[in-house]
Amino acid sequence: MAAHLEMPNRLFAASIETPGDGQHGRNIVKWVKLKRYCEISGDTPDAVQKKVARGIWLDSHHIKTAGDGARWVNTEAVDNWVENGIAGDQADRANARKRRRAAGNC
């Protein structure tokens, strides 16, 4: 399996080749190890830790520690953070406010 980076509609999309899966041979990977995330994004592990420590990224949402101690980054949550500039539940609340305003139900 060859790992590579794809950026069709997402700002950050890590994928792996999976021939014959009916999706042009690729699956989007939701979680990647911290080391791989840093290789792809250019962030350092220290920068990621500072995002968590400052509350910019939420532990167990943007990043989590697996049972073996490995740190994993949620690429979907990072995409949402990049696109919206806000974390986790804040994005959900902001999107709900936008929908209510659009519907005239401030």
C-alpha positions in Angstrom: 0.0 0.0 0.0 1.4 3.4 -0.9 0.5 6.4 1.2 0.1 9.8 -0.4 -1.7 13.1 0.0 -4.8 14.1 -1.9 -6.5 17.5 -1.8 -9.6 17.4 -4.0 -12.3 19.0 -1.9 -10.7 19.0 1.6 -7.9 21.2 2.9 -6.3 18.2 4.5 -6.9 14.7 3.3 -4.7 11.7 4.0 -5.5 8.7 2.0 -4.1 5.2 1.4 -4.5 3.1 -1.7 -7.0 0.3 -1.4 -7.5 -1.2 -4.9 -11.0 -2.4 -5.8 -12.9 -0.6 -3.1 -15.2 1.2 -5.6 -13.9 4.6 -4.8 -11.2 5.0 -7.5 -8.9 2.9 -5.3 -8.7 5.3 -2.4 -10.2 5.6 1.1 -10.0 8.8 3.2 -8.3 8.1 6.5 -9.9 9.9 9.5 -7.1 9.3 12.0 -3.3 9.4 11.2 -0.4 9.0 13.6 1.0 12.3 14.8 4.3 11.7 13.0 2.5 11.2 9.7 0.3 14.3 10.3 3.5 16.3 11.0 5.1 15.1 7.8 2.0 16.1 5.7 1.2 19.4 7.4 4.6 20.7 8.3 3.5 21.2 11.9 5.8 19.8 14.7 4.7 17.6 17.5 5.5 20.5 19.9 3.2 22.8 17.9 0.4 20.3 18.0 0.9 19.9 21.8 0.7 23.7 22.2 -2.6 23.8 20.3 -4.0 21.2 22.7 -2.5 22.9 25.8 -4.0 26.3 24.7 -7.4 24.8 24.0 -7.2 25.5 20.3 -7.5 21.8 19.6 -9.6 19.5 21.9 -8.0 16.4 23.3 -10.0 13.3 22.2 -11.5 15.3 19.3 -8.6 16.7 17.3 -6.0 14.4 18.8 -6.1 11.3 21.1 -3.8 8.8 22.6 -4.4 5.2 21.7 -4.1 2.3 24.1 -0.5 1.7 23.0 0.4 5.3 23.8 0.6 6.4 20.1 -0.8 9.9 19.4 -3.4 10.1 16.6 -4.7 13.2 14.8 -8.3 13.4 13.5 -7.9 14.8 9.9 -11.7 15.5 9.6 -11.7 17.6 12.8 -8.5 19.4 11.7 -10.1 20.2 8.3 -13.1 21.6 10.1 -10.9 23.7 12.4 -8.9 25.0 9.4 -12.1 25.8 7.4 -14.1 27.4 10.3 -11.3 28.5 12.6 -13.1 27.0 15.6 -13.0 23.7 17.5 -15.4 20.9 17.9 -18.7 21.7 19.5 -18.1 25.4 18.8 -18.3 24.7 15.1 -21.6 22.8 15.5 -23.1 25.7 17.5 -21.9 28.3 15.0 -23.3 26.3 12.1 -26.7 26.0 14.0 -26.7 29.7 14.5 -26.1 30.4 10.8 -29.0 28.0 9.9 -31.3 29.7 12.4 -30.4 33.2 11.0 -30.9 32.0 7.5 -34.3 30.7 8.4 -35.2 34.0 10.2 -35.2 32.3 13.7 -32.4 34.2 15.4 
